[in-house]
Amino acid sequence: MTRITVDPITRIEGHLRIDVEVNDGKVTKSWSSGQMWRGIEQILVGRDPREAWTYTQRFCGVCTTVHAITSVRAVENALQMEVPVNAQLVRNIIQTAHAIQDHIVHFYHLSAVDWVDVVSALSADPKEASKLAESLSDWSLNGVHEMKAVQDRLKTFVGSGQLGPFASGYWGHPAMKLPPEVNLLAVAHYLQALDVQNYANKIVAVLGGKSPHIQNVAVGGVSNSIGHDAPSVLNIERLMLIKGFIDKLEPFVKSAYITDVPAIGAFYLDWTGYGGGVTNYLSVPDCPQDSKGTKFDLVGGYVDNGDLASYKPITTFNDKYFRDGVAESAKHSWYEGDKALHPFKGETEPQYTDFQDDGQYSWVKAPTFYGKRCEVGPLANVLVSVAAGDKRYKKYLDQAVGTIKAVSQNPDIPLSALNSTIGRHAARAVRCAVMIDTLRDQWQKLVDNIGTGDTDTFNRPEFPKGTIEGVGFHEAPRGTLSHWVVIEDGKIKNYQAVVPSTWNAGPRDADDQIGPYEASLMDNPVADPEKPLEVLRTVHSFDPCIACAIHMVDTEEQEIVRVKAL
């Protein structure tokens, strides 16, 4: 038996430690450990609920807009407020643009190098790489000139004794299988994606005031005033600017991303047999279309044990099925208490013990849905949406599967193949394509609604005496995100955030059930314990964002860092 500790896992947000035991080349036991403590919940106690979104948005430097929007939804739910349709649509545009940017960056810049041998691209034939690319899609930057220019840039990196952003990779690892031409194609799109993803960020900044950490949301709506002439309001000029950015995003997502992932995956079909783990899937509806949060453009629900026929819908912001089903355990986390608690009763009192294999070993809690561990994220979102009969998801899923079949020349790719490490990447590409269509649709609905003469964007909240409770949820890029708030006499009494990486990265729960990261690693191959590429592949497929699930604290109360504004 060999014990492997990867600490920290790189190319993610936050500090994550993964431990595995390997016997006969396969993982037989695993631990997922968040290595910092989150203390935002305590900071919020006693504060004005209208301020909560400004704090929770600082959980992370990546998942920013998602916490702002989810936080105001939680307070609005507690107040049973109506939110103007224009405000809903502005939020929808922000969140879908953010999702697109996040998905592009995750595959190309955080995970692709787990599968793509960058050094191998140096021996590729640019003409053959271009020919392959053009046979797969009509992306305009697949020409020979682009492929040769990328190869020349790589040669410059290597000739200078460094690989720039591609340094420290497991190049030449026996688990790498792509031909040189496919590697060159992937590197070319890696570089092009750096430019493309910025258009999504610009959409967020135009509406949100800045990115990251938007400034325009408020309990009751958004601060964007709608007008015609004044330069400081949301007018037709800004709306057309946003449309221009959508027009630049769409070709890359639909001609490069949705093709690259299944084309690369076709060379790694064996990885459809690894990384399945927990096959209970949870997703929530999103993109509300009315002021009451009862109609959504995107569906949500729960699928049990990978059986799409078991689908149960989640339909509104007041859905009792979702509201009653969530609990969190801290039995194996560095907090006081070992019972599973509903978030309205949640506690976040730190109790550090050092890493204990059979005891407490993570700052992340362990959520359950009606007592079961669940995977959340694009894979859950795609499977739930397909189970619900959403034709948009089926369209792009069929396209992706068609590419895999064509490249691999394997006609038998079952839906169950998605329950895997490589399947998560395919699902994320499918979701990104759906997000592009959704972004364009929400933009059009905003323009049309303004055209009716409706310019309302905000309703003022009023807080009653006594105690009220609310939950806000959002299908974030990494999956189901929910904020839970208890308000007493207009002040926050309790606040809990159950984030996607809490669902996926959580340790063993109150019943000692392992979480999705841990379960997905079981039986993974490990060819070289000194270079555990396979462990990284599976963990990266979830797109970990651990800063949302934990927060840093220095128990010695020493200064950690000092920032000076010049």
Stockholm file with secondary structure:
# STOCKHOLM 1.0

chainA/1-566         MTRITVDPITRIEGHLRIDVEVNDGKVTKSWSSGQMWRGIEQILVGRDPREAWTYTQRFCGVCTTVHAITSVRAVENALQMEVPVNAQLVRNIIQTAHAIQDHIVHFYHLSAVDWVDVVSALSADPKEASKLAESLSDWSLNGVHEMKAVQDRLKTFVGSGQLGPFASGYWGHPAMKLPPEVNLLAVAHYLQALDVQNYANKIVAVLGGKSPHIQNVAVGGVSNSIGHDAPSVLNIERLMLIKGFIDKLEPFVKSAYITDVPAIGAFYLDWTGYGGGVTNYLSVPDCPQDSKGTKFDLVGGYVDNGDLASYKPITTFNDKYFRDGVAESAKHSWYEGDKALHPFKGETEPQYTDFQDDGQYSWVKAPTFYGKRCEVGPLANVLVSVAAGDKRYKKYLDQAVGTIKAVSQNPDIPLSALNSTIGRHAARAVRCAVMIDTLRDQWQKLVDNIGTGDTDTFNRPEFPKGTIEGVGFHEAPRGTLSHWVVIEDGKIKNYQAVVPSTWNAGPRDADDQIGPYEASLMDNPVADPEKPLEVLRTVHSFDPCIACAIHMVDTEEQEIVRVKAL
#=GR chainA/1-566 SS CEEEEECSCCSSBSCEEEEEEEETTEEEEEEEEECSCCCHHHHHTTSCGGGHHHHHGGGCSSSCHHHHHHHHHHHHHHHTCCCCHHHHHHHHHHHHHHHHHHHHHIIIIIIGGGTCCTGGGGGCCHHHHHHHHHHHCCCTTCSHHHHHHHHHHHHHHHHTTCCGGGTTCCTTCTTCCCCHHHHHHHHHHHHHHHHHHHHHHHHHHHHHSSSSSCSCEETTEESCCBCSSCTTSBCHHHHHHHHHHHHHHHHHIIIIIHHHHHHHHGGGGGGGGSCCCCCCEEECCEEECSTTSCCEEECEEEEETTEEEEEEEECSTTCHHHHHHEEEECTTBTBSCCSCBCGGGCCCCBCCCCCCTTSCCBSSCEEEETTBCCBCSHHHHHHHHHHTTCHHHHHHHHHHHHHHHHHHTCCCCCGGGGSSHHHHHHHHHHHHHHHHHHHHHHHHHHHHHHHTTCCCCBCCCCCCSSEEEEEEEEEETTEEEEEEEEEETTEEEEEEEECHHHHHHCCCCTTCCCCHHHHHHTTCBCSCTTSCHHHHHHHHTTCCBGGGTCCCCCTTCCCCCCCCCC
#=GC SS_cons         CEEEEECSCCSSBSCEEEEEEEETTEEEEEEEEECSCCCHHHHHTTSCGGGHHHHHGGGCSSSCHHHHHHHHHHHHHHHTCCCCHHHHHHHHHHHHHHHHHHHHHIIIIIIGGGTCCTGGGGGCCHHHHHHHHHHHCCCTTCSHHHHHHHHHHHHHHHHTTCCGGGTTCCTTCTTCCCCHHHHHHHHHHHHHHHHHHHHHHHHHHHHHSSSSSCSCEETTEESCCBCSSCTTSBCHHHHHHHHHHHHHHHHHIIIIIHHHHHHHHGGGGGGGGSCCCCCCEEECCEEECSTTSCCEEECEEEEETTEEEEEEEECSTTCHHHHHHEEEECTTBTBSCCSCBCGGGCCCCBCCCCCCTTSCCBSSCEEEETTBCCBCSHHHHHHHHHHTTCHHHHHHHHHHHHHHHHHHTCCCCCGGGGSSHHHHHHHHHHHHHHHHHHHHHHHHHHHHHHHTTCCCCBCCCCCCSSEEEEEEEEEETTEEEEEEEEEETTEEEEEEEECHHHHHHCCCCTTCCCCHHHHHHTTCBCSCTTSCHHHHHHHHTTCCBGGGTCCCCCTTCCCCCCCCCC
//
